[in-house]
């Protein structure tokens, strides 16, 4: 449920280095070399597919938006950056209606954040403003969503409880941070690092539920520099993660139940349907990212992200009227818009 937040910025940490370059010992340093006034625009795209138990693939939605980064200021040890989102378009009609209603009520999403001198992010500078904007999005989001629910189903969907849940969730700063990490968690992943292009590194990574909560999923992440595609112009940096998806499903189910006002507020038929649909499910999450970073400036040129969530031993469905799903795929790309393309758009 990304619709209630217009994408934000990312919080990551990295190792300290001086400047992006290829070293004589085959290691690569990734860091920022930015100047106040610099402005870079990106085209962000996302597609989601579902795969049924027969192996057939169906497009769920396709969406795109424009993201503009501008360097506001620079000191000896940090940068301040503004990130503006716009031109959101999606094939999901309900999501488009909700997004447009939110932007009309709260204005476009503008994020200001800081990084250290290497480009490793330090934090969101206008977090309070973003939380207030998220809180203001509750009423328009609930209103539009309620209008899209068939009247026959509204009796099983407590509008009052759902509004309370949304208001409580969106007033939590951690929800904003989780949305940040989900949206741009890999864009600055390598900034501040010096890596040997002949080595593969590993660490344990924690994934928090997008809508808050105490449950989290730990996965094993590998990351490396692709020496075959890295040269003096740019470095290609990859990550691969595996995690047990069952805990993520459990956390998602908990959010679903809470949105309905808790188990006591749900009908017995709905509780039985959920129990039947979730029984015996085992799943695994895999994700891969590949990012090309310009070495002289530290600006990403292209980012490809592939998320694969699949179920084994049985397929999953909560509503018996829905088709079962054996796997879900999310594919994201982020491409820098070169100056020639920007000038063409202005014409």
Kinemage of the C-alpha trace (Angstrom):
@kinemage 1
@onewidth
@group {chain A} dominant
@subgroup {mainchain}
@vectorlist {calphas} color= white
{ca unk a 1} P 0.000 0.000 0.000
{ca unk a 2} L 2.301 2.728 -1.272
{ca unk a 3} L -0.512 5.051 -2.316
{ca unk a 4} L -0.767 6.877 1.027
{ca unk a 5} L 2.783 8.222 0.739
{ca unk a 6} L 4.180 9.879 -2.400
{ca unk a 7} L 7.678 8.301 -2.138
{ca unk a 8} L 10.296 9.731 0.146
{ca unk a 9} L 14.071 9.564 0.631
{ca unk a 10} L 16.307 6.830 2.052
{ca unk a 11} L 18.268 6.284 5.293
{ca unk a 12} L 21.459 4.231 4.949
{ca unk a 13} L 24.974 4.086 6.392
{ca unk a 14} L 28.342 3.474 4.719
{ca unk a 15} L 32.104 3.469 5.116
{ca unk a 16} L 34.068 6.702 4.882
{ca unk a 17} L 36.160 7.373 1.770
{ca unk a 18} L 37.488 10.430 -0.014
{ca unk a 19} L 36.360 10.199 -3.641
{ca unk a 20} L 34.921 7.785 -6.203
{ca unk a 21} L 37.627 6.180 -8.323
{ca unk a 22} L 39.208 2.894 -9.359
{ca unk a 23} L 42.290 2.098 -7.287
{ca unk a 24} L 45.439 0.254 -8.434
{ca unk a 25} L 44.597 -2.705 -6.174
{ca unk a 26} L 41.337 -3.440 -8.099
{ca unk a 27} L 39.171 -1.783 -5.441
{ca unk a 28} L 36.462 0.749 -6.268
{ca unk a 29} L 35.433 3.714 -4.133
{ca unk a 30} L 31.903 5.115 -4.399
{ca unk a 31} L 31.257 8.592 -3.051
{ca unk a 32} L 29.752 11.948 -3.932
{ca unk a 33} L 31.372 14.856 -5.713
{ca unk a 34} L 28.441 17.278 -5.867
{ca unk a 35} L 28.056 21.059 -6.166
{ca unk a 36} L 25.237 23.270 -4.818
{ca unk a 37} L 22.856 24.013 -7.650
{ca unk a 38} L 23.330 20.635 -9.324
{ca unk a 39} L 19.990 19.194 -10.432
{ca unk a 40} L 19.340 15.718 -11.813
{ca unk a 41} L 16.020 14.276 -12.973
{ca unk a 42} L 15.126 10.569 -13.074
{ca unk a 43} L 12.367 8.495 -14.618
{ca unk a 44} L 11.197 5.840 -12.136
{ca unk a 45} L 9.127 2.872 -13.304
{ca unk a 46} L 7.590 -0.087 -11.503
{ca unk a 47} L 5.742 -3.158 -12.731
{ca unk a 48} L 4.104 -5.922 -10.722
{ca unk a 49} L 3.215 -9.359 -12.073
{ca unk a 50} L 1.517 -12.386 -10.576
{ca unk a 51} L 2.200 -15.973 -11.590
{ca unk a 52} L -0.510 -18.570 -11.044
{ca unk a 53} L -0.007 -22.236 -10.203
{ca unk a 54} L -0.063 -23.055 -13.948
{ca unk a 55} L 2.897 -20.773 -14.614
{ca unk a 56} L 0.908 -18.095 -16.453
{ca unk a 57} L 2.040 -14.508 -15.844
{ca unk a 58} L -0.389 -11.564 -15.576
{ca unk a 59} L 0.413 -7.862 -15.264
{ca unk a 60} L -1.084 -6.432 -12.052
{ca unk a 61} L -0.082 -2.793 -12.609
{ca unk a 62} L 2.472 -0.531 -14.267
{ca unk a 63} L 3.399 2.883 -12.858
{ca unk a 64} L 5.886 5.688 -13.433
{ca unk a 65} L 6.896 9.023 -11.928
{ca unk a 66} L 9.526 11.746 -12.211
{ca unk a 67} L 12.032 12.326 -9.390
{ca unk a 68} L 14.206 15.443 -9.296
{ca unk a 69} L 17.235 15.791 -7.010
{ca unk a 70} L 18.721 19.215 -6.296
{ca unk a 71} L 21.802 19.972 -4.188
{ca unk a 72} L 20.789 22.801 -1.840
{ca unk a 73} L 23.982 23.326 0.161
{ca unk a 74} L 27.371 21.879 1.029
{ca unk a 75} L 29.664 22.026 4.055
{ca unk a 76} L 32.941 20.291 4.797
{ca unk a 77} L 31.247 17.119 5.978
{ca unk a 78} L 27.709 17.038 4.512
{ca unk a 79} L 25.298 17.880 1.712
{ca unk a 80} L 21.667 18.960 1.891
{ca unk a 81} L 19.470 17.728 -0.958
{ca unk a 82} L 15.894 18.320 -2.059
{ca unk a 83} L 13.953 15.496 -3.720
{ca unk a 84} L 10.706 16.319 -5.543
{ca unk a 85} L 8.213 13.782 -6.919
{ca unk a 86} L 5.765 14.396 -9.749
{ca unk a 87} L 4.009 13.168 -12.905
{ca unk a 88} L 2.742 9.981 -11.247
{ca unk a 89} L 0.886 7.664 -13.610
{ca unk a 90} L -0.389 4.107 -13.091
{ca unk a 91} L -2.564 1.536 -14.844
{ca unk a 92} L -4.250 0.854 -11.479
{ca unk a 93} L -7.281 3.138 -11.689
{ca unk a 94} L -8.019 3.033 -7.951
{ca unk a 95} L -4.422 3.838 -7.061
{ca unk a 96} L -4.413 6.754 -9.521
{ca unk a 97} L -7.619 8.150 -8.002
{ca unk a 98} L -6.217 7.881 -4.468
{ca unk a 99} L -2.896 9.458 -5.456
{ca unk a 100} L -4.568 12.362 -7.268
{ca unk a 101} L -6.918 12.993 -4.322
{ca unk a 102} L -3.983 13.077 -1.892
{ca unk a 103} L -1.882 15.431 -4.032
{ca unk a 104} L -4.884 17.696 -4.516
{ca unk a 105} L -5.379 17.876 -0.738
{ca unk a 106} L -1.769 17.973 0.494
{ca unk a 107} L 0.350 19.096 -2.463
{ca unk a 108} L 3.277 17.254 -4.089
{ca unk a 109} L 5.784 15.336 -2.002
{ca unk a 110} L 9.021 17.267 -1.408
{ca unk a 111} L 11.734 15.671 0.696
{ca unk a 112} L 14.820 17.378 2.121
{ca unk a 113} L 17.578 15.142 3.449
{ca unk a 114} L 21.259 15.220 4.338
{ca unk a 115} L 24.221 13.030 3.449
{ca unk a 116} L 27.797 12.976 4.647
{ca unk a 117} L 30.644 14.057 2.368
{ca unk a 118} L 30.660 10.659 0.620
{ca unk a 119} L 26.952 10.631 -0.250
{ca unk a 120} L 25.944 8.207 2.498
{ca unk a 121} L 22.577 9.356 3.817
{ca unk a 122} L 22.324 10.740 7.348
{ca unk a 123} L 18.621 11.459 7.739
{ca unk a 124} L 15.473 13.229 6.604
{ca unk a 125} L 15.599 16.936 7.360
{ca unk a 126} L 11.849 17.568 7.059
{ca unk a 127} L 10.508 14.400 8.666
{ca unk a 128} L 7.904 16.259 10.746
{ca unk a 129} L 6.543 17.934 7.624
{ca unk a 130} L 6.287 14.598 5.825
{ca unk a 131} L 4.484 12.964 8.753
{ca unk a 132} L 2.028 15.884 8.858
{ca unk a 133} L 1.493 15.499 5.120
{ca unk a 134} L 0.875 11.765 5.564
{ca unk a 135} L -1.673 12.467 8.320
{ca unk a 136} L -3.454 14.935 6.045
{ca unk a 137} L -3.734 12.241 3.376
{ca unk a 138} L -5.918 9.967 5.526
{ca unk a 139} L -9.315 11.525 4.782
{ca unk a 140} L -8.944 11.811 0.980
{ca unk a 141} L -7.453 8.309 0.778
{ca unk a 142} L -10.196 6.668 2.881
{ca unk a 143} L -12.916 8.569 1.016
{ca unk a 144} L -11.751 7.437 -2.423
{ca unk a 145} L -11.067 3.863 -1.325
{ca unk a 146} L -14.500 3.562 0.282
{ca unk a 147} L -16.166 4.701 -2.915
{ca unk a 148} L -14.449 1.924 -4.886
{ca unk a 149} L -15.679 -0.860 -2.557
{ca unk a 150} L -18.850 -2.587 -3.838
{ca unk a 151} L -21.834 -1.820 -1.616
{ca unk a 152} L -22.405 -5.532 -0.941
{ca unk a 153} L -18.930 -5.795 0.633
{ca unk a 154} L -19.057 -2.669 2.790
{ca unk a 155} L -20.828 -4.508 5.606
{ca unk a 156} L -17.642 -6.541 6.116
{ca unk a 157} L -15.418 -3.474 5.921
{ca unk a 158} L -15.727 -1.175 8.992
{ca unk a 159} L -14.975 2.274 7.585
{ca unk a 160} L -14.640 3.833 11.044
{ca unk a 161} L -12.070 1.271 12.186
{ca unk a 162} L -10.136 1.544 8.946
{ca unk a 163} L -9.951 5.333 9.264
{ca unk a 164} L -8.653 5.006 12.831
{ca unk a 165} L -6.066 2.475 11.708
{ca unk a 166} L -4.839 4.720 8.892
{ca unk a 167} L -4.679 7.761 11.159
{ca unk a 168} L -2.688 5.851 13.781
{ca unk a 169} L -0.359 4.319 11.217
{ca unk a 170} L 0.443 7.479 9.282
{ca unk a 171} L 1.203 9.466 12.432
{ca unk a 172} L 4.067 7.051 13.174
{ca unk a 173} L 7.434 8.411 11.864
{ca unk a 174} L 8.746 4.847 11.528
{ca unk a 175} L 6.155 4.216 8.827
{ca unk a 176} L 7.624 7.094 6.827
{ca unk a 177} L 11.115 5.679 7.298
{ca unk a 178} L 9.977 2.196 6.244
{ca unk a 179} L 8.406 3.639 3.102
{ca unk a 180} L 11.659 5.489 2.459
{ca unk a 181} L 13.711 2.303 2.655
{ca unk a 182} L 11.269 0.401 0.468
{ca unk a 183} L 11.321 3.073 -2.200
{ca unk a 184} L 14.978 4.148 -2.462
{ca unk a 185} L 16.866 1.726 -0.250
{ca unk a 186} L 19.281 0.662 -2.979
{ca unk a 187} L 19.951 4.010 -4.674
{ca unk a 188} L 22.620 5.100 -2.174
{ca unk a 189} L 23.488 1.632 -0.878
{ca unk a 190} L 27.098 1.725 -2.150
{ca unk a 191} L 27.940 5.348 -1.360
{ca unk a 192} L 30.696 5.607 1.191
{ca unk a 193} L 32.110 2.152 0.408
{ca unk a 194} L 35.450 0.951 -0.931
{ca unk a 195} L 35.117 -2.553 -2.377
{ca unk a 196} L 37.469 -4.998 -4.060
{ca unk a 197} L 36.021 -5.789 -7.485
{ca unk a 198} L 37.213 -9.406 -7.175
{ca unk a 199} L 35.359 -10.076 -3.902
{ca unk a 200} L 31.753 -10.802 -2.868
{ca unk a 201} L 30.674 -9.382 0.506
{ca unk a 202} L 27.846 -10.505 2.803
{ca unk a 203} L 25.872 -9.150 5.741
{ca unk a 204} L 22.576 -9.780 7.556
{ca unk a 205} L 19.904 -7.290 6.509
{ca unk a 206} L 16.653 -6.547 8.350
{ca unk a 207} L 13.421 -5.710 6.523
{ca unk a 208} L 10.702 -3.920 8.469
{ca unk a 209} L 6.981 -4.058 7.563
{ca unk a 210} L 6.040 -1.110 5.389
{ca unk a 211} L 3.095 -0.159 7.627
{ca unk a 212} L 4.977 -0.415 10.902
{ca unk a 213} L 4.802 -3.025 13.639
{ca unk a 214} L 7.382 -4.968 15.597
{ca unk a 215} L 7.729 -7.910 13.220
{ca unk a 216} L 10.756 -7.859 10.952
{ca unk a 217} L 12.406 -10.259 8.545
{ca unk a 218} L 16.123 -10.974 8.477
{ca unk a 219} L 17.787 -11.953 5.230
{ca unk a 220} L 21.276 -12.674 3.941
{ca unk a 221} L 22.479 -10.040 1.472
{ca unk a 222} L 25.453 -10.413 -0.868
{ca unk a 223} L 26.900 -7.371 -2.643
{ca unk a 224} L 29.742 -6.878 -5.092
{ca unk a 225} L 31.282 -4.759 -7.850
{ca unk a 226} L 30.925 -6.243 -11.331
{ca unk a 227} L 34.512 -5.971 -12.520
{ca unk a 228} L 33.638 -6.945 -16.097
{ca unk a 229} L 31.300 -3.969 -16.548
{ca unk a 230} L 33.206 -1.421 -14.439
{ca unk a 231} L 35.641 1.001 -16.072
{ca unk a 232} L 37.006 4.518 -15.515
{ca unk a 233} L 33.610 6.042 -16.388
{ca unk a 234} L 31.220 4.101 -14.161
{ca unk a 235} L 30.944 1.222 -11.708
{ca unk a 236} L 28.264 -1.466 -11.820
{ca unk a 237} L 27.262 -2.489 -8.287
{ca unk a 238} L 25.038 -5.489 -7.509
{ca unk a 239} L 23.152 -6.922 -4.516
{ca unk a 240} L 21.292 -10.198 -3.977
{ca unk a 241} L 19.106 -11.064 -0.956
{ca unk a 242} L 17.313 -14.199 0.219
{ca unk a 243} L 14.885 -14.304 3.148
{ca unk a 244} L 12.133 -16.460 4.608
{ca unk a 245} L 8.917 -14.872 3.400
{ca unk a 246} L 6.645 -16.600 5.926
{ca unk a 247} L 7.306 -13.997 8.622
{ca unk a 248} L 6.628 -11.231 6.131
{ca unk a 249} L 3.288 -12.833 5.312
{ca unk a 250} L 2.500 -13.065 9.020
{ca unk a 251} L 3.280 -9.363 9.508
{ca unk a 252} L 1.155 -8.429 6.492
{ca unk a 253} L -1.737 -10.508 7.812
{ca unk a 254} L -1.464 -8.762 11.186
{ca unk a 255} L -1.737 -5.385 9.445
{ca unk a 256} L -4.762 -6.620 7.500
{ca unk a 257} L -6.551 -7.792 10.644
{ca unk a 258} L -5.729 -4.556 12.473
{ca unk a 259} L -7.162 -2.521 9.600
{ca unk a 260} L -10.460 -4.344 10.091
{ca unk a 261} L -10.527 -3.379 13.756
{ca unk a 262} L -9.053 -6.591 15.164
{ca unk a 263} L -10.278 -10.178 15.051
{ca unk a 264} L -13.339 -9.433 17.208
{ca unk a 265} L -14.581 -6.915 14.641
{ca unk a 266} L -14.339 -9.395 11.770
{ca unk a 267} L -17.062 -11.802 10.714
{ca unk a 268} L -16.529 -15.499 11.417
{ca unk a 269} L -16.654 -16.214 7.678
{ca unk a 270} L -13.795 -13.793 7.099
{ca unk a 271} L -11.716 -15.285 9.929
{ca unk a 272} L -12.300 -18.787 8.539
{ca unk a 273} L -11.351 -17.675 5.032
{ca unk a 274} L -8.091 -16.137 6.258
{ca unk a 275} L -7.195 -19.198 8.339
{ca unk a 276} L -7.869 -21.514 5.393
{ca unk a 277} L -5.949 -19.374 2.936
{ca unk a 278} L -2.867 -19.038 5.190
{ca unk a 279} L -2.709 -22.601 6.507
{ca unk a 280} L 0.438 -24.515 5.612
{ca unk a 281} L 1.957 -21.771 3.485
{ca unk a 282} L 5.726 -21.586 3.134
{ca unk a 283} L 7.371 -18.899 1.042
{ca unk a 284} L 10.670 -17.311 0.146
{ca unk a 285} L 11.658 -13.807 -0.849
{ca unk a 286} L 14.483 -13.040 -3.267
{ca unk a 287} L 15.606 -9.685 -4.584
{ca unk a 288} L 18.359 -8.494 -6.901
{ca unk a 289} L 19.571 -4.999 -7.736
{ca unk a 290} L 22.088 -3.687 -10.229
{ca unk a 291} L 23.152 -0.042 -10.220
{ca unk a 292} L 25.462 1.882 -12.534
{ca unk a 293} L 27.135 4.837 -10.775
{ca unk a 294} L 29.076 7.625 -12.484
{ca unk a 295} L 32.477 7.644 -10.785
{ca unk a 296} L 33.392 11.320 -11.278
{ca unk a 297} L 30.206 12.620 -9.630
{ca unk a 298} L 28.725 9.714 -7.658
{ca unk a 299} L 25.317 10.125 -9.321
{ca unk a 300} L 23.514 6.889 -10.215
{ca unk a 301} L 22.906 6.543 -13.951
{ca unk a 302} L 20.669 3.477 -13.889
{ca unk a 303} L 19.175 1.246 -11.208
{ca unk a 304} L 17.411 -2.053 -11.817
{ca unk a 305} L 15.592 -3.779 -8.941
{ca unk a 306} L 13.910 -7.188 -9.135
{ca unk a 307} L 11.775 -8.555 -6.277
{ca unk a 308} L 10.528 -12.164 -6.368
{ca unk a 309} L 8.157 -13.555 -3.736
{ca unk a 310} L 6.996 -17.119 -4.265
{ca unk a 311} L 5.054 -19.772 -2.406
{ca unk a 312} L 5.684 -23.493 -2.324
{ca unk a 313} L 3.684 -26.506 -1.116
{ca unk a 314} L 0.499 -24.575 -1.931
{ca unk a 315} L -0.779 -21.377 -3.500
{ca unk a 316} L -2.257 -18.528 -1.491
{ca unk a 317} L -5.581 -16.732 -1.540
{ca unk a 318} L -7.619 -15.096 1.210
{ca unk a 319} L -10.791 -14.309 -0.708
{ca unk a 320} L -12.145 -17.500 -2.278
{ca unk a 321} L -13.410 -15.492 -5.249
{ca unk a 322} L -9.841 -14.516 -6.143
{ca unk a 323} L -7.542 -16.601 -8.288
{ca unk a 324} L -4.741 -18.374 -6.385
{ca unk a 325} L -1.247 -16.948 -6.768
{ca unk a 326} L 1.982 -18.952 -6.771
{ca unk a 327} L 4.395 -16.021 -7.044
{ca unk a 328} L 4.586 -12.234 -7.220
{ca unk a 329} L 7.228 -10.261 -9.108
{ca unk a 330} L 8.007 -6.550 -8.766
{ca unk a 331} L 10.411 -4.946 -11.229
{ca unk a 332} L 11.691 -1.386 -10.764
{ca unk a 333} L 13.959 0.798 -12.856
{ca unk a 334} L 15.410 4.253 -12.239
{ca unk a 335} L 17.049 6.043 -15.179
{ca unk a 336} L 18.701 9.432 -15.242
{ca unk a 337} L 17.238 11.850 -17.795
{ca unk a 338} L 20.051 13.374 -19.841
{ca unk a 339} L 20.068 17.100 -20.606
{ca unk a 340} L 19.057 16.562 -24.239
{ca unk a 341} L 15.925 14.697 -23.150
{ca unk a 342} L 15.033 17.398 -20.639
{ca unk a 343} L 15.362 20.113 -23.285
{ca unk a 344} L 13.165 18.078 -25.639
{ca unk a 345} L 10.492 17.799 -22.924
{ca unk a 346} L 10.485 21.589 -22.444
{ca unk a 347} L 9.750 22.064 -26.139
